Amino acid sequence: MITKPAVAAASAPALGVISDSERRALATMPLPKLPTLVPRETPATSITAAVAEAALPPAPAPSIRPAAAVESPTAAEISSLLSKASERTGLDDAQLERIARLQATAARGEQENALVGLLRLNDELDAAYNSYSVGNGESLWQIAAKPETYGNANLWPLIWRANPKALPQPGQVKSGQKLRVPRYPSLKAVTEALDYAGSHSIDGTR
């Protein structure tokens, strides 16, 4: 049987033993200020009171910012209707002056009056059509090129799209037909018509 060699007691450090000089140093060392502990049996109300008595800085009040100004639906609609009316083609001086007056009305804060006026104006412009009686052998190309319509043959898609029942296809024009010709197409409609005419023939092929 192998036994471990005994370790001399003198070789182990003496735990918990400090010198007189170390004891004097600890006695004079300032201790940190510790918080007062609340006993377990202290009721919750006492805990609340103890917390209230502590010298703690008050929590900063939450910063409440005013909600960002949101454009009212009426103002947004007025802006949209003004743009719609202003982007019409073929408007005369009286109609342009009418738009300017309605814009000034909105700028004065009379939004309801401006809204009613712009709705009425755009309805009138949407419903404004000239009537054209198709002559013998005429095509939409020839009709669009006439001075009394658009003076531009490439705007024939405007007439075709305004007469979906009478003209299922742009090449099906018949003599004697009564066609509607929009009087005040928008810039967007004109641009789309020119693009379409540039990539499609009058018979509907590319």
C-alpha positions in Angstrom: 0.0 0.0 0.0 1.4 3.3 -1.1 0.9 6.2 1.2 1.1 9.9 0.3 3.9 11.8 1.9 2.9 14.0 4.7 3.1 17.7 4.0 4.7 19.8 6.6 2.2 22.0 8.4 4.7 24.8 8.3 4.5 24.9 4.4 0.8 25.7 4.3 -0.1 29.4 4.6 -2.1 30.4 7.7 -5.5 31.4 6.4 -7.3 34.3 8.1 -4.3 35.5 9.9 -3.3 39.1 9.3 -0.6 41.1 10.8 -1.1 44.0 13.3 -0.1 46.6 10.7 -2.7 45.2 8.3 -5.4 45.1 11.0 -4.7 48.8 11.8 -4.9 49.7 8.1 -8.3 48.0 7.7 -9.6 49.7 10.8 -8.9 53.1 9.4 -10.1 52.3 5.8 -13.4 54.1 5.0 -16.2 51.7 3.9 -18.5 52.5 1.0 -22.0 53.8 1.9 -24.4 50.9 1.6 -28.2 51.3 0.9 -30.5 50.6 3.8 -32.0 47.1 3.4 -35.7 46.6 3.9 -36.6 43.6 6.1 -38.5 40.7 4.5 -41.4 41.3 6.8 -41.9 44.9 5.8 -45.2 45.3 3.9 -45.3 46.6 0.4 -46.5 50.0 1.6 -43.4 50.4 3.7 -41.2 49.5 0.8 -43.0 52.2 -1.3 -42.4 54.7 1.5 -38.8 53.8 1.7 -38.3 54.3 -2.0 -40.1 57.6 -1.8 -37.8 58.8 0.9 -34.7 57.9 -1.0 -32.9 61.0 -2.4 -33.3 60.0 -6.1 -33.6 62.5 -8.9 -37.0 62.6 -10.5 -37.4 60.8 -13.8 -37.4 63.2 -16.7 -40.9 63.9 -18.2 -41.4 62.3 -21.6 -40.9 64.7 -24.4 -44.2 65.0 -26.3 -43.8 66.4 -29.8 -46.8 67.7 -31.7 -48.0 65.5 -34.4 -46.7 66.5 -37.8 -49.1 68.5 -39.8 -51.0 66.3 -42.2 -52.4 67.7 -45.4 -56.2 67.6 -45.2 -58.1 65.4 -47.7 -59.8 68.5 -49.0 -56.5 70.3 -49.7 -55.0 67.2 -51.4 -58.1 66.8 -53.6 -58.0 70.5 -54.6 -54.4 70.1 -55.6 -55.2 67.1 -57.7 -58.2 68.7 -59.4 -56.1 71.9 -60.1 -53.4 69.7 -61.8 -56.1 67.8 -63.8 -57.7 71.0 -65.1 -54.4 72.8 -65.8 -53.0 69.9 -67.9 -55.8 69.9 -70.4 -55.1 70.8 -74.0 -57.2 73.2 -76.1 -58.3 75.4 -73.2 -59.3 79.0 -74.2 -58.5 82.1 -72.2 -61.8 82.1 -70.3 -61.2 78.6 -69.1 -57.6 79.4 -68.0 -58.8 82.4 -66.1 -61.4 80.3 -64.4 -58.7 77.9 -63.2 -56.7 80.8 -61.9 -59.7 82.2 -60.0 -60.3 78.8 -58.4 -56.7 78.5 -57.4 -56.8 82.0 -55.8 -60.0 80.9 -53.9 -58.2 77.9 -52.5 -55.2 80.1 -51.5 -57.5 82.4 -49.5 -58.6 79.4 -47.4 -62.0 79.0 -49.1 -61.4 75.3 -49.8 -65.0 74.2 -50.0 -65.8 76.8 -52.6 -62.6 75.9 -54.6 -63.4 72.2 -54.3 -67.0 72.6 -55.6 -65.8 74.8 -58.5 -63.0 72.5 -59.6 -65.3 69.4 -59.5 -67.8 71.2 -61.7 -65.1 72.5 -64.1 -63.4 69.1 -64.5 -66.8 67.4 -65.0 -67.5 69.9 -67.8 -64.2 69.3 -69.5 -64.6 65.6 -69.2 -68.0 65.8 -70.9 -66.9 68.2 -73.7 -67.0 66.4 -77.1 -67.4 67.6 -80.6 -69.5 65.4 -82.9 -68.0 64.4 -86.3 -69.9 62.7 -89.1 -67.7 60.3 -91.0 -67.4 61.0 -94.7 -67.2 58.4 -97.5 -63.9 56.5 -97.3 -62.5 58.5 -94.4 -60.2 56.8 -91.8 -59.4 57.8 -88.3 -56.1 59.0 -89.5 -57.7 61.4 -91.9 -60.3 62.6 -89.4 -57.6 63.4 -86.7 -55.6 65.3 -89.3 -58.5 67.8 -90.0 -58.2 71.3 -88.6 -61.6 71.0 -86.9 -60.5 68.0 -84.9 -56.8 67.9 -83.9 -54.8 68.9 -87.0 -52.5 65.9 -86.2 -53.1 62.5 -87.9 -51.2 60.7 -85.1 -53.8 61.6 -82.6 -56.3 59.2 -84.1 -56.2 56.9 -80.9 -57.9 59.7 -79.0 -61.0 59.4 -81.3 -60.8 55.6 -81.3 -60.7 55.3 -77.5 -63.6 57.8 -77.1 -65.9 55.6 -79.2 -65.4 52.0 -77.9 -68.9 50.8 -78.9 -68.9 52.4 -82.4 -65.3 51.4 -83.1 -64.3 48.1 -81.6 -61.2 48.3 -83.9 -59.7 51.5 -85.2 -60.0 50.4 -88.9 -63.7 49.7 -88.7 -64.8 53.3 -89.5 -68.0 53.5 -91.6 -69.4 56.3 -93.7 -72.2 58.2 -91.9 -71.0 57.2 -88.4 -71.3 59.9 -85.7 -68.1 59.9 -83.7 -67.3 61.8 -80.5 -64.1 63.8 -80.5 -62.8 64.9 -77.1 -62.3 68.6 -77.0 -59.9 68.9 -74.1 -57.7 65.8 -73.9 -55.1 65.8 -71.2 -51.4 66.1 -71.9 -51.1 62.5 -70.7 -53.8 61.3 -73.1 -52.1 63.1 -76.0 -48.7 61.6 -75.1 -50.2 58.1 -74.9 -52.0 58.5 -78.2 -48.8 59.7 -80.0 -46.9 56.7 -78.5 -49.6 54.3 -79.6 -49.8 55.7 -83.1 -46.1 55.4 -83.4 -46.1 51.7 -82.7 -49.4 50.6 -84.2 -51.0 51.0 -87.6 -54.6 52.1 -88.2 -55.7 48.6 -88.7 -54.5 47.5 -85.3 -51.3 45.8 -86.3 -47.8 46.7 -85.1 
